[in-house]
Structure formats: structure tokens, C-alpha cells
């Protein structure tokens, strides 16, 4: 009769019943065909009972120390609870207590990302805002590219998990499993695209112009009236493939030059309303931490999410430009947020 590691729930119940009937541990072992040592070990452990929990006295925090913690939290954003308490020379406080104290006076938040703006950048932002302050932005086509991966941005797969439930499993892949480059534009209340850049193509000046020819000009722009083309202003950011001499000359041959091609200030994603469109689409395709198994599936999700963006949402974005320009001037060329 071999020794087994664990007793089943049914066997444990039988042991309790046999003990109540007055059977010895040796007899129980023979009845269950288990090793005698296994039966004795279970009986001994069950008779010991649970040890009472001894609560250790917690370190009391005075009102003066609380004020020191509050000042330290304000001076040390993104610091850990341990670092904050150590800077106040407060020791012996467990992590759970530190976090409970900090939750009453602070919130866990991510650092805000923004472009580095120097004095020259700010001056150029102000000049740009003054130049286009009287522009009819309903005639401006705002364009940009966005890369979407199979797994979504880091940190998006978060949410509330009920007590007793396990967090869902996520696939782990290098570089998010690859991605799709998407180009789109918005003008007034209309969405142009989205169009998918061919997989594996790196956008340099030549490939960017070829993409615009195949997607933008042939599929959308050529269907517009002559009066629309005459008044439309084309906006693109200062990516190398956009602002190169080759691309500028190519667009000029297409009739998009001088005042029809908007000049763009450096380090200014907060001024482009299409960035807000990308946020809307990403929130939709990655909601509830969704992942994708192929590039085609994530592209289909982008197309479906773009269809759900109605004209009123786009109009709200394009009509926000007057307010953005005023904010640039009020902040003297500083970052205005999105």
C-alpha cells in the first residue's frame, strides 16, 4: 500500500466519521487503504486548530506628521509612498497604512506627456496662431498618421476585477505583435478615410507621395468640385516625409502650394484636432483591454470604429480651432493640452 500525498475531501469526511465512531487511526488507515502516517498527520493538524492572529501595534501618525506628508507629496509627484514617508523621517509605518493615508490627500495618476517646448518653439506657436486667427477652419483638411498595434498602448488593459475573480490572461508579444499604419483626414464634419498604408512600407518622401496619390487623390480628392479644391487648405505636420523638398514640390504640382498648404509650427500635436479623433478610435478598439490576433483584424476594428464617429463629433473637433488659437496666444505659445 503506497503512501499518497494528499487526502481527498471525501476521505477527510470519512476520517472524521470513523473517529466519532471510536475507530483508531490504524483501523481508519486500513479501512481507507491509506498510509497510517498520512491519517495520523491529518488528525494531529485538525486537532491543533487555528492559531489566533496577533495584531501588531501600528505606528500612530500625528497631525504634525500628516502635514509633513502632505507637503512632501506635493513636492515629490510620482514618488512612492515609502519615499514620501522617508523624506519626512517617518519610519515604521506599513505600506497599507501609508497608502491609506495618501489616498485621503492624493490620487494615483500618470505623468502627463507633452512635447519639449523651448523659447523658439513658443514664439513660432504665437506667430502661427496670429497668422491663422482669421482663417475659416471649415475649409482646412487636417491630416495625420496613426500606428495601431495588436495589443494596444501599454497600461490600457486595466479595469475593475470583482472579488474572488481572476484577472483575464493577456497574450505577451514583442513590440505589441506588430501594427498597422493608418492615415486619415477631417474637414468640417467629414472624415476622409481611414486609409491603410501597405504593410512593411516605411514612409519616406517618395512612398508618402505615392500613398497620397493612390489613396487620397484618386479615391477622395478627385471627386470634389473645382470650387472645393480652390478653397481647401491642406494641413500636415512636420514629419520628415511631409516637410521634405520632394514632398513639397510634389504637392505643388498637384496645386497644393503657398496659402493652400498650411505651415505648421514645431512640436505641436496639441494643435491638431485629428489627434482627438485618434483617441476616440483607440478607446473604442482597445476597450476592455481587447487584443487582436492579426493585422487584418485590428484594421477591420479601426474601420468599424471610424464608421461610428458621426459628423457632429468631427464638427466639434474642427470648430475647436478658434479656441485653440486663442489659448496659444493666452499661454504665450505654451502647451494647451488636447
C-alpha positions in Angstrom: 0.0 0.0 0.0 1.7 3.2 -1.2 1.9 6.5 0.6 -0.1 9.3 -1.1 0.5 13.0 -0.7 -3.0 14.4 -0.1 -6.3 13.2 1.2 -9.4 13.9 -0.8 -12.4 15.8 0.7 -14.3 12.5 0.8 -11.6 10.8 2.7 -11.3 13.6 5.2 -15.0 13.3 5.9 -14.8 9.6 6.4 -11.9 10.0 8.9 -14.0 12.4 11.0 -16.9 10.0 10.9 -14.7 7.0 11.9 -13.2 8.9 14.7 -16.6 9.8 16.0 -17.4 6.1 16.0 -14.4 5.4 18.1 -12.1 3.9 15.5 -8.3 4.1 16.0 -6.1 5.8 13.4 -4.6 2.4 12.5 -8.0 0.9 11.8 -9.0 4.0 9.7 -5.8 3.6 7.7 -6.8 0.0 6.9 -10.4 0.9 6.0 -9.3 3.7 3.6 -6.3 1.8 2.4 -4.0 4.8 3.1 -0.7 5.0 4.9 -1.0 5.2 8.7 1.3 8.2 8.8 -1.0 10.2 6.5 -4.0 9.6 8.7 -2.1 10.5 11.9 -0.8 13.7 10.3 -4.3 14.8 9.3 -5.7 14.0 12.8 -2.9 16.0 14.5 -3.3 19.0 12.3 -7.0 19.1 12.7 -6.8 18.9 16.5 -4.3 21.7 16.8 -6.8 24.2 15.4 -6.1 27.7 14.1 -3.6 30.0 15.7 -5.0 33.3 16.8 -3.9 36.3 14.8 -1.8 38.7 16.8 -2.2 42.2 15.6 1.0 44.2 15.9 0.6 47.7 17.2 0.6 50.1 14.4 2.6 53.3 14.3 0.4 56.3 15.1 0.6 59.3 12.8 0.3 62.7 14.5 -1.4 65.7 12.9 2.0 67.4 12.5 3.4 64.4 10.6 0.3 64.3 8.4 1.0 67.9 7.4 4.6 67.0 6.6 3.4 64.1 4.4 1.0 66.3 2.5 3.8 68.8 1.8 6.2 66.1 0.7 3.5 64.5 -1.6 3.1 67.9 -3.3 6.9 68.4 -3.7 7.5 64.8 -4.9 4.9 63.9 -7.6 5.1 60.3 -8.8 7.2 59.3 -5.7 6.4 56.0 -3.9 4.7 56.0 -0.5 7.9 54.8 1.1 10.0 57.6 -0.4 7.4 60.2 0.7 7.4 59.0 4.3 11.2 58.6 4.4 11.6 62.2 3.3 9.5 63.2 6.4 11.7 60.9 8.6 8.6 58.8 9.5 9.5 55.2 9.9 7.8 52.0 11.0 4.6 52.6 9.0 3.4 49.6 7.0 2.7 50.1 3.3 -1.1 49.5 3.7 -1.2 52.4 6.2 1.0 54.7 4.1 -1.3 54.1 1.1 -4.5 54.6 3.1 -3.1 58.0 4.4 -2.1 59.1 0.9 -5.4 58.2 -0.6 -7.1 60.8 1.6 -4.9 63.6 0.2 -3.8 62.4 -3.3 -4.6 60.3 -6.3 -2.5 57.9 -8.3 -2.1 59.4 -11.7 0.2 59.0 -14.7 2.6 61.8 -15.7 1.3 64.0 -18.4 3.1 63.7 -21.7 3.9 66.8 -23.7 6.4 67.9 -26.3 9.5 69.8 -25.1 8.9 73.5 -25.9 11.8 76.0 -25.8 11.5 79.7 -26.3 11.9 79.5 -30.1 9.0 76.9 -30.3 6.7 79.2 -28.3 7.5 82.2 -30.4 6.7 80.2 -33.6 3.4 78.9 -32.0 2.4 82.5 -31.4 3.3 83.6 -34.9 1.3 80.7 -36.3 -1.7 81.5 -34.2 -1.7 85.2 -35.3 -1.3 84.2 -38.9 -4.4 81.9 -38.9 -6.5 83.7 -36.4 -9.0 84.8 -39.1 -8.9 81.6 -41.1 -12.1 79.8 -42.0 -11.2 76.4 -40.5 -14.2 74.7 -42.1 -12.1 74.7 -45.3 -9.0 73.1 -43.7 -8.3 69.4 -44.2 -6.4 68.2 -41.1 -4.4 65.0 -41.8 -2.2 62.7 -39.8 -1.0 59.1 -39.5 -1.5 56.7 -36.5 0.0 53.3 -35.8 -2.2 50.7 -34.1 -0.8 47.5 -32.6 -2.4 44.2 -31.9 -2.2 44.7 -28.1 -2.8 48.5 -27.7 -0.9 51.1 -25.8 0.8 50.0 -22.5 -1.3 50.4 -19.4 -4.6 50.3 -21.2 -5.5 46.8 -20.1 -6.7 47.8 -16.7 -10.1 47.7 -15.0 -12.1 46.6 -12.0 -11.9 43.0 -11.1 -14.6 41.6 -8.8 -13.5 40.0 -5.5 -12.9 36.3 -5.9 -12.4 36.6 -9.7 -9.1 36.3 -11.5 -7.8 38.9 -14.0 -8.1 37.7 -17.6 -5.0 36.4 -19.3 -3.3 38.6 -21.9 -1.0 37.5 -24.7 2.5 38.7 -24.4 4.3 39.6 -27.6 7.3 41.7 -28.5 6.6 45.1 -29.9 2.9 44.6 -29.4 2.9 41.9 -32.1 3.4 44.4 -34.9 0.9 47.0 -36.2 -0.8 48.8 -39.0 -0.1 52.4 -40.1 -3.3 54.4 -40.7 -3.8 57.7 -42.5 -6.9 59.9 -42.3 -8.1 63.4 -42.5 -11.0 65.5 -41.2 -12.6 68.6 -42.7 -15.7 70.4 -41.4 -17.9 67.4 -40.5 -16.5 64.9 -42.8 -14.0 62.0 -42.2 -11.6 61.3 -45.0 -10.5 57.7 -44.9 -9.2 56.0 -43.0 -6.7 54.6 -45.4 -4.2 51.8 -44.6 -0.6 52.1 -45.5 0.7 48.9 -47.1 2.4 46.6 -44.5 6.1 46.8 -44.5 6.3 50.2 -46.2 8.3 52.8 -44.5 7.0 56.3 -45.2 9.8 58.4 -46.8 9.1 61.3 -49.2 8.6 59.1 -52.2 6.4 56.4 -50.6 4.4 59.2 -48.8 3.6 60.9 -52.1 2.8 57.7 -53.8 0.4 56.8 -50.9 -1.3 60.2 -51.2 -1.7 59.7 -55.0 -3.2 56.2 -54.6 -5.4 56.8 -51.5 -6.2 60.5 -51.0 -6.1 62.0 -54.5 -7.6 59.1 -56.5 -10.2 57.9 -54.0 -11.4 61.2 -52.4 -9.9 64.5 -53.7 -10.7 64.0 -57.4 -14.4 63.5 -56.7 -14.6 67.1 -55.2 -15.8 70.1 -57.1 -13.5 72.7 -58.6 -14.7 75.3 -56.1 -14.0 73.0 -53.2 -10.4 72.3 -54.5 -9.9 76.0 -54.9 -10.7 76.9 -51.3 -9.4 73.8 -49.5 -6.3 74.2 -47.3 -4.2 71.1 -46.7 -2.7 70.6 -43.3 0.1 68.1 -42.5 2.6 68.1 -39.6 6.4 68.4 -39.9 7.3 64.8 -40.2 10.4 64.4 -42.5 8.4 62.7 -45.2 5.8 65.5 -45.1 8.1 68.6 -44.9 10.8 67.5 -47.4 11.6 69.4 -50.5 10.5 66.4 -52.6 7.0 66.2 -50.9 6.5 70.0 -51.0 7.4 70.2 -54.8 5.1 67.1 -55.5 2.2 68.7 -53.7 2.8 72.0 -55.5 2.4 70.1 -58.8 -0.9 68.9 -57.5 -2.0 72.5 -56.9 -1.5 72.4 -53.2 1.1 75.2 -52.5 1.5 78.6 -50.9 -1.6 79.5 -48.9 -3.3 76.2 -49.8 -0.6 74.3 -47.8 -0.8 75.3 -44.1 2.5 76.0 -42.4 2.8 74.0 -39.2 4.7 75.0 -36.0 7.2 72.6 -34.5 6.3 70.3 -31.5 2.6 71.0 -31.6 0.4 67.8 -31.6 -1.9 69.6 -29.2 -2.9 72.0 -32.1 -4.0 69.2 -34.5 -7.7 68.2 -33.9 -7.2 64.9 -35.6 -5.2 63.7 -32.6 -8.5 63.7 -30.7 -10.0 61.6 -33.4 -7.2 59.0 -32.9 -8.0 59.0 -29.2 -11.7 58.3 -29.9 -10.8 55.4 -32.2 -8.2 53.9 -29.9 -10.6 54.0 -26.9 -13.1 52.1 -29.0 -10.9 49.4 -30.5 -9.0 48.7 -27.2 -11.9 48.9 -24.8 -11.9 46.3 -22.0 -8.3 45.5 -22.8 -9.1 43.9 -26.2 -6.3 42.3 -28.2 -6.1 41.1 -31.8 -4.6 38.1 -33.4 -3.8 39.5 -36.9 -3.1 42.8 -38.6 -6.3 42.5 -40.7 -8.4 42.1 -37.6 -7.1 45.3 -36.0 -7.5 47.1 -39.3 -11.2 46.0 -39.5 -11.7 47.3 -36.0 -10.3 50.7 -36.9 -12.6 50.9 -39.9 -15.6 49.9 -37.8 -14.7 52.4 -35.1 -14.2 55.2 -37.7 -17.7 54.5 -39.1 -19.2 55.1 -35.7 -17.7 58.6 -35.4 -20.5 60.8 -36.6 -20.4 64.2 -38.3 -21.2 66.1 -35.1 -18.2 64.7 -33.3 -15.9 65.7 -36.2 -17.5 69.1 -36.5 -16.9 69.7 -32.8 -13.2 68.9 -33.3 -12.7 71.2 -36.4 -14.7 74.0 -34.8 -12.4 73.9 -31.7 -9.6 75.5 -33.7 -10.6 79.1 -32.9 -10.5 78.4 -29.2 -7.1 76.6 -29.6 -5.5 79.6 -31.3 -6.8 81.9 -28.5 -5.4 79.5 -25.9 -2.0 79.6 -27.7 -1.9 83.3 -27.5 -3.1 83.4 -23.9 -0.4 81.0 -22.9 2.2 82.8 -25.0 2.9 79.8 -27.2 2.8 77.2 -24.4 1.3 73.8 -24.4 -2.5 73.9 -24.4 -3.4 70.2 -24.0 -5.8 68.4 -26.2 
